[in-house]
Amino acid sequence: MPMTFSIVGRSGAALGVAVASKFLAVGAMVPAAEAGVGAVATQAAANLRYRPQGRALLRTGLPPADVVAGLVATDREHAHRQLGVVGTEGPGATYTGAECLDWAGGTAGDGYAIQGNILTGPEVVEAMAAAWLASPELPLDRRLVAALAAGDTAGGDRRGRQSAALYVVAPGAGYGGGSDTACDLRVDDHPDPVGELRRLLDAHELLFGTADPDTLLDLSGELAEEVRSLVGARGYASLDTWAGVENLEGRLVPGKIDPVVLAHLRDGGPSREA
């Protein structure tokens, strides 16, 4: 029974869910999303059928409010459920059953829905909404985690902290373009799960992010010589080989070097002999 707080959001073509709870591995239960369709969070006495059923209803073109209404109308235990839904356009929708444990409630607006139960109070949801609305310039993964962190700081789950998760999808955004899963990070059991989720997101950005074209440096002259020397000192014949071992190959650009890659190379790391 994931007593928790979550945000379901949309930014451009990206859709996702961020969630935290005093519950083991909340990421295995609450979030679901499908690129080009929508995202769903089911919690309180979570009904895991809401995840495939909600996406199926969204595929028919129903707006989130009608999806929520359809799901709870056929659920005899709806008074114990909590649900958030967002589609590819328009406002999100949230639902809190009358029997959810206090404090429980939510709020929704254009492109988002926020909900929580067994919270310290309404200030958790209010802080999450304020953080979401204040950060439209952020990528969706960062924006969702910022909202989650604001809720955590405001009090979060009144029973304590244990797990958190982030799930984001966008067309072709997965590793190598082979899937739509842009980000799937889970902290299953940790004393500071939201803080740990932020750390994992930083690592995810380093390893799977792409180079910003405006910051690329010409790989020539003294810089090229420095890079050859550093790569050689680590026991590799080329930057490409070293970057592949370090899982940074997605940041390589012919004739250029990403400052993120350069900083990682300069900071060191395991050599071939290590």
C-alpha positions as a Markdown table, in Angstrom:
| # | Residue | x | y | z |
|---|---|---|---|---|
| 1 | Met | 0.0 | 0.0 | 0.0 |
| 2 | Pro | 2.2 | 2.9 | -1.3 |
| 3 | Met | 1.4 | 5.8 | 1.0 |
| 4 | Thr | 3.3 | 8.4 | -0.9 |
| 5 | Phe | 3.6 | 11.6 | -2.9 |
| 6 | Ser | 4.1 | 11.9 | -6.6 |
| 7 | Ile | 4.0 | 14.2 | -9.6 |
| 8 | Val | 3.0 | 13.2 | -13.1 |
| 9 | Gly | 4.2 | 15.7 | -15.7 |
| 10 | Arg | 4.6 | 16.6 | -19.4 |
| 11 | Ser | 7.1 | 18.8 | -21.1 |
| 12 | Gly | 7.0 | 18.9 | -24.9 |
| 13 | Ala | 7.0 | 15.3 | -26.1 |
| 14 | Ala | 8.4 | 14.0 | -22.8 |
| 15 | Leu | 6.1 | 12.4 | -20.1 |
| 16 | Gly | 7.0 | 11.1 | -16.7 |
| 17 | Val | 6.4 | 10.4 | -13.1 |
| 18 | Ala | 8.5 | 11.1 | -9.9 |
| 19 | Val | 7.5 | 9.5 | -6.6 |
| 20 | Ala | 8.7 | 9.1 | -3.1 |
| 21 | Ser | 7.4 | 7.1 | -0.1 |
| 22 | Lys | 8.0 | 5.3 | 3.2 |
| 23 | Phe | 7.5 | 2.1 | 1.3 |
| 24 | Leu | 10.0 | -0.4 | -0.2 |
| 25 | Ala | 10.7 | 0.0 | -3.9 |
| 26 | Val | 7.9 | 2.4 | -4.7 |
| 27 | Gly | 9.1 | 2.7 | -8.2 |
| 28 | Ala | 8.0 | -0.9 | -8.9 |
| 29 | Met | 4.4 | 0.0 | -8.2 |
| 30 | Val | 3.4 | 3.6 | -8.7 |
| 31 | Pro | 4.6 | 5.0 | -12.1 |
| 32 | Ala | 3.7 | 4.1 | -15.7 |
| 33 | Ala | 4.2 | 6.1 | -18.9 |
| 34 | Glu | 4.0 | 5.6 | -22.6 |
| 35 | Ala | 5.5 | 7.9 | -25.2 |
| 36 | Gly | 2.9 | 9.7 | -27.3 |
| 37 | Val | 0.2 | 8.5 | -24.9 |
| 38 | Gly | 0.5 | 9.7 | -21.3 |
| 39 | Ala | 1.6 | 9.0 | -17.8 |
| 40 | Val | -0.1 | 7.5 | -14.7 |
| 41 | Ala | 0.6 | 7.3 | -11.0 |
| 42 | Thr | -1.4 | 4.9 | -8.8 |
| 43 | Gln | -0.9 | 5.0 | -5.1 |
| 44 | Ala | -2.6 | 4.8 | -1.6 |
| 45 | Ala | -4.2 | 1.3 | -1.9 |
| 46 | Ala | -2.6 | 1.2 | -5.3 |
| 47 | Asn | -4.5 | -0.5 | -8.1 |
| 48 | Leu | -1.8 | -1.7 | -10.5 |
| 49 | Arg | -4.4 | -2.4 | -13.1 |
| 50 | Tyr | -4.8 | 1.4 | -13.4 |
| 51 | Arg | -1.4 | 1.5 | -15.2 |
| 52 | Pro | -2.3 | -0.5 | -18.3 |
| 53 | Gln | -6.0 | 0.5 | -18.2 |
| 54 | Gly | -5.1 | 4.2 | -17.9 |
| 55 | Arg | -2.8 | 4.1 | -20.9 |
| 56 | Ala | -5.3 | 2.2 | -22.9 |
| 57 | Leu | -7.9 | 4.8 | -22.2 |
| 58 | Leu | -5.5 | 7.6 | -23.1 |
| 59 | Arg | -4.7 | 5.9 | -26.4 |
| 60 | Thr | -8.4 | 6.4 | -27.4 |
| 61 | Gly | -8.0 | 10.2 | -27.0 |
| 62 | Leu | -9.8 | 10.6 | -23.8 |
| 63 | Pro | -8.6 | 13.6 | -21.7 |
| 64 | Pro | -7.0 | 12.8 | -18.3 |
| 65 | Ala | -10.1 | 13.8 | -16.3 |
| 66 | Asp | -12.3 | 11.3 | -18.2 |
| 67 | Val | -9.6 | 8.6 | -17.8 |
| 68 | Val | -9.6 | 9.1 | -14.1 |
| 69 | Ala | -13.4 | 9.1 | -14.0 |
| 70 | Gly | -13.5 | 5.8 | -16.0 |
| 71 | Leu | -10.9 | 4.1 | -13.9 |
| 72 | Val | -12.6 | 4.9 | -10.5 |
| 73 | Ala | -16.1 | 4.2 | -11.8 |
| 74 | Thr | -15.4 | 0.6 | -12.3 |
| 75 | Asp | -13.4 | 0.1 | -9.1 |
| 76 | Arg | -15.3 | -1.0 | -6.0 |
| 77 | Glu | -12.3 | 0.0 | -3.8 |
| 78 | His | -12.0 | 3.5 | -5.4 |
| 79 | Ala | -12.5 | 5.2 | -2.0 |
| 80 | His | -9.0 | 3.9 | -1.0 |
| 81 | Arg | -7.3 | 4.9 | -4.2 |
| 82 | Gln | -5.2 | 7.8 | -5.3 |
| 83 | Leu | -4.4 | 8.5 | -8.9 |
| 84 | Gly | -2.7 | 11.1 | -11.2 |
| 85 | Val | -2.9 | 11.2 | -15.0 |
| 86 | Val | -1.5 | 13.4 | -17.7 |
| 87 | Gly | -1.9 | 13.1 | -21.4 |
| 88 | Thr | -0.1 | 14.6 | -24.4 |
| 89 | Glu | -2.0 | 17.9 | -24.2 |
| 90 | Gly | -4.2 | 19.9 | -21.8 |
| 91 | Pro | -4.5 | 19.7 | -18.1 |
| 92 | Gly | -3.7 | 16.7 | -15.9 |
| 93 | Ala | -6.1 | 15.2 | -13.5 |
| 94 | Thr | -5.8 | 13.9 | -9.9 |
| 95 | Tyr | -8.1 | 11.8 | -7.7 |
| 96 | Thr | -8.1 | 11.1 | -4.0 |
| 97 | Gly | -10.6 | 8.6 | -2.6 |
| 98 | Ala | -12.6 | 9.6 | 0.5 |
| 99 | Glu | -11.0 | 6.8 | 2.6 |
| 100 | Cys | -7.3 | 7.7 | 1.9 |
| 101 | Leu | -5.5 | 8.3 | 5.1 |
| 102 | Asp | -4.8 | 11.9 | 6.2 |
| 103 | Trp | -3.4 | 14.1 | 5.1 |
| 104 | Ala | -4.4 | 13.2 | 1.5 |
| 105 | Gly | -5.1 | 15.4 | -1.5 |
| 106 | Gly | -3.8 | 16.7 | -4.8 |
| 107 | Thr | -3.8 | 19.5 | -7.4 |
| 108 | Ala | -3.5 | 19.5 | -11.2 |
| 109 | Gly | -3.0 | 22.0 | -14.0 |
| 110 | Asp | -1.8 | 22.2 | -17.5 |
| 111 | Gly | 0.6 | 19.3 | -18.1 |
| 112 | Tyr | 0.8 | 18.1 | -14.5 |
| 113 | Ala | -1.0 | 16.3 | -11.6 |
| 114 | Ile | 0.3 | 16.1 | -8.0 |
| 115 | Gln | -1.0 | 13.9 | -5.3 |
| 116 | Gly | -0.1 | 12.5 | -1.9 |
| 117 | Asn | -1.4 | 10.7 | 1.1 |
| 118 | Ile | -0.3 | 10.2 | 4.8 |
| 119 | Leu | 1.5 | 13.5 | 4.3 |
| 120 | Thr | 2.6 | 16.0 | 6.9 |
| 121 | Gly | 0.0 | 18.3 | 5.5 |
| 122 | Pro | -1.2 | 20.2 | 2.3 |
| 123 | Glu | 2.0 | 22.2 | 2.3 |
| 124 | Val | 3.7 | 19.2 | 0.7 |
| 125 | Val | 1.5 | 19.3 | -2.4 |
| 126 | Glu | 1.6 | 23.1 | -2.4 |
| 127 | Ala | 5.4 | 23.1 | -2.4 |
| 128 | Met | 5.6 | 20.6 | -5.2 |
| 129 | Ala | 3.2 | 22.7 | -7.4 |
| 130 | Ala | 5.2 | 25.8 | -6.7 |
| 131 | Ala | 8.4 | 24.2 | -7.7 |
| 132 | Trp | 6.9 | 22.7 | -10.8 |
| 133 | Leu | 5.4 | 26.0 | -11.9 |
| 134 | Ala | 8.7 | 27.9 | -11.2 |
| 135 | Ser | 10.9 | 25.7 | -13.4 |
| 136 | Pro | 9.4 | 25.5 | -16.9 |
| 137 | Glu | 12.9 | 25.9 | -18.4 |
| 138 | Leu | 14.2 | 22.6 | -16.9 |
| 139 | Pro | 14.3 | 19.3 | -18.8 |
| 140 | Leu | 11.4 | 17.2 | -17.6 |
| 141 | Asp | 13.5 | 14.8 | -15.5 |
| 142 | Arg | 15.1 | 17.7 | -13.6 |
| 143 | Arg | 11.7 | 19.5 | -13.2 |
| 144 | Leu | 10.0 | 16.4 | -11.8 |
| 145 | Val | 12.8 | 15.7 | -9.3 |
| 146 | Ala | 12.9 | 19.4 | -8.3 |
| 147 | Ala | 9.2 | 19.2 | -7.5 |
| 148 | Leu | 9.7 | 15.9 | -5.6 |
| 149 | Ala | 12.5 | 17.5 | -3.6 |
| 150 | Ala | 10.4 | 20.5 | -2.7 |
| 151 | Gly | 7.7 | 18.1 | -1.4 |
| 152 | Asp | 10.3 | 16.2 | 0.6 |
| 153 | Thr | 11.7 | 19.4 | 2.1 |
| 154 | Ala | 8.1 | 20.5 | 3.0 |
| 155 | Gly | 7.6 | 17.3 | 5.1 |
| 156 | Gly | 6.7 | 14.6 | 2.6 |
| 157 | Asp | 5.4 | 11.3 | 3.9 |
| 158 | Arg | 4.8 | 11.8 | 7.6 |
| 159 | Arg | 5.9 | 8.2 | 8.4 |
| 160 | Gly | 9.4 | 8.9 | 7.1 |
| 161 | Arg | 11.5 | 8.2 | 4.0 |
| 162 | Gln | 12.5 | 5.0 | 2.3 |
| 163 | Ser | 12.3 | 4.9 | -1.5 |
| 164 | Ala | 11.9 | 7.1 | -4.6 |
| 165 | Ala | 11.8 | 6.8 | -8.4 |
| 166 | Leu | 11.8 | 8.7 | -11.6 |
| 167 | Tyr | 10.4 | 7.4 | -14.9 |
| 168 | Val | 10.5 | 9.5 | -18.1 |
| 169 | Val | 9.6 | 8.6 | -21.7 |
| 170 | Ala | 9.9 | 10.4 | -25.0 |
| 171 | Pro | 9.9 | 9.1 | -28.6 |
| 172 | Gly | 13.3 | 7.5 | -29.4 |
| 173 | Ala | 14.9 | 8.9 | -26.2 |
| 174 | Gly | 16.2 | 5.6 | -24.9 |
| 175 | Tyr | 19.8 | 4.4 | -25.1 |
| 176 | Gly | 21.0 | 4.4 | -28.6 |
| 177 | Gly | 17.5 | 5.4 | -29.8 |
| 178 | Gly | 16.4 | 1.8 | -29.3 |
| 179 | Ser | 13.5 | 2.6 | -26.9 |
| 180 | Asp | 11.3 | 5.4 | -25.6 |
| 181 | Thr | 12.6 | 5.1 | -22.0 |
| 182 | Ala | 14.6 | 8.2 | -21.4 |
| 183 | Cys | 15.1 | 7.7 | -17.7 |
| 184 | Asp | 14.2 | 4.8 | -15.3 |
| 185 | Leu | 15.9 | 5.4 | -11.9 |
| 186 | Arg | 14.9 | 3.7 | -8.7 |
| 187 | Val | 16.1 | 4.1 | -5.1 |
| 188 | Asp | 14.5 | 1.1 | -3.4 |
| 189 | Asp | 15.7 | 1.5 | 0.3 |
| 190 | His | 17.7 | 4.5 | 1.5 |
| 191 | Pro | 17.6 | 6.9 | 4.4 |
| 192 | Asp | 17.5 | 9.9 | 2.0 |
| 193 | Pro | 15.9 | 8.5 | -1.2 |
| 194 | Val | 15.1 | 11.8 | -2.9 |
| 195 | Gly | 18.7 | 13.0 | -2.4 |
| 196 | Glu | 20.0 | 9.7 | -3.7 |
| 197 | Leu | 17.6 | 10.0 | -6.7 |
| 198 | Arg | 19.2 | 13.4 | -7.5 |
| 199 | Arg | 22.6 | 11.8 | -7.3 |
| 200 | Leu | 21.6 | 9.0 | -9.7 |
| 201 | Leu | 20.1 | 11.6 | -12.1 |
| 202 | Asp | 23.4 | 13.4 | -12.1 |
| 203 | Ala | 25.2 | 10.2 | -13.0 |
| 204 | His | 22.6 | 9.4 | -15.6 |
| 205 | Glu | 23.1 | 12.8 | -17.3 |
| 206 | Leu | 26.9 | 12.3 | -17.3 |
| 207 | Leu | 26.7 | 8.8 | -18.8 |
| 208 | Phe | 23.7 | 9.1 | -21.1 |
| 209 | Gly | 23.3 | 12.8 | -21.9 |
| 210 | Thr | 24.4 | 14.2 | -25.2 |
| 211 | Ala | 26.9 | 17.0 | -25.8 |
| 212 | Asp | 25.7 | 20.6 | -26.0 |
| 213 | Pro | 26.8 | 21.8 | -29.4 |
| 214 | Asp | 27.4 | 25.3 | -28.1 |
| 215 | Thr | 30.0 | 24.2 | -25.6 |
| 216 | Leu | 32.1 | 21.8 | -27.8 |
| 217 | Leu | 35.8 | 22.4 | -28.0 |
| 218 | Asp | 38.0 | 22.0 | -31.1 |
| 219 | Leu | 40.1 | 18.9 | -30.6 |
| 220 | Ser | 43.3 | 20.3 | -32.1 |
| 221 | Gly | 46.6 | 21.8 | -31.1 |
| 222 | Glu | 47.6 | 21.7 | -27.5 |
| 223 | Leu | 44.2 | 20.4 | -26.4 |
| 224 | Ala | 44.4 | 17.4 | -28.7 |
| 225 | Glu | 47.9 | 16.7 | -27.4 |
| 226 | Glu | 46.7 | 16.8 | -23.8 |
| 227 | Val | 43.9 | 14.4 | -24.6 |
| 228 | Arg | 46.2 | 12.0 | -26.3 |
| 229 | Ser | 48.6 | 12.1 | -23.4 |
| 230 | Leu | 45.8 | 11.6 | -20.8 |
| 231 | Val | 44.2 | 8.7 | -22.7 |
| 232 | Gly | 47.7 | 7.1 | -23.2 |
| 233 | Ala | 48.5 | 7.5 | -19.5 |
| 234 | Arg | 45.4 | 5.4 | -18.8 |
| 235 | Gly | 46.5 | 2.7 | -21.1 |
| 236 | Tyr | 44.3 | 3.3 | -24.1 |
| 237 | Ala | 45.2 | 3.9 | -27.7 |
| 238 | Ser | 42.4 | 6.3 | -28.5 |
| 239 | Leu | 39.8 | 8.6 | -27.0 |
| 240 | Asp | 37.0 | 6.5 | -28.5 |
| 241 | Thr | 38.2 | 3.4 | -26.7 |
| 242 | Trp | 38.6 | 5.1 | -23.3 |
| 243 | Ala | 35.2 | 6.8 | -23.7 |
| 244 | Gly | 33.6 | 3.4 | -24.5 |
| 245 | Val | 35.1 | 1.9 | -21.3 |
| 246 | Glu | 33.9 | 4.9 | -19.3 |
| 247 | Asn | 30.4 | 4.7 | -20.9 |
| 248 | Leu | 30.8 | 8.1 | -22.4 |
| 249 | Glu | 30.6 | 7.2 | -26.0 |
| 250 | Gly | 27.3 | 9.0 | -26.5 |
| 251 | Arg | 29.1 | 12.3 | -25.8 |
| 252 | Leu | 31.7 | 11.9 | -28.5 |
| 253 | Val | 31.7 | 14.2 | -31.5 |
| 254 | Pro | 34.2 | 13.9 | -34.4 |
| 255 | Gly | 36.9 | 16.6 | -34.3 |
| 256 | Lys | 35.5 | 18.0 | -31.0 |
| 257 | Ile | 35.4 | 17.2 | -27.4 |
| 258 | Asp | 32.6 | 17.7 | -24.9 |
| 259 | Pro | 33.8 | 19.7 | -21.8 |
| 260 | Val | 32.0 | 17.1 | -19.7 |
| 261 | Val | 34.2 | 14.4 | -21.2 |
| 262 | Leu | 37.3 | 16.5 | -20.9 |
| 263 | Ala | 36.6 | 17.1 | -17.2 |
| 264 | His | 36.1 | 13.4 | -16.6 |
| 265 | Leu | 39.3 | 12.6 | -18.4 |
| 266 | Arg | 41.3 | 15.2 | -16.4 |
| 267 | Asp | 39.8 | 14.0 | -13.1 |
| 268 | Gly | 41.2 | 10.6 | -13.7 |
| 269 | Gly | 39.5 | 7.3 | -13.2 |
| 270 | Pro | 40.5 | 3.7 | -13.5 |
| 271 | Ser | 43.3 | 2.9 | -16.0 |
| 272 | Arg | 43.4 | -0.2 | -18.1 |
| 273 | Glu | 45.7 | -1.7 | -15.5 |
| 274 | Ala | 43.6 | -0.8 | -12.5 |
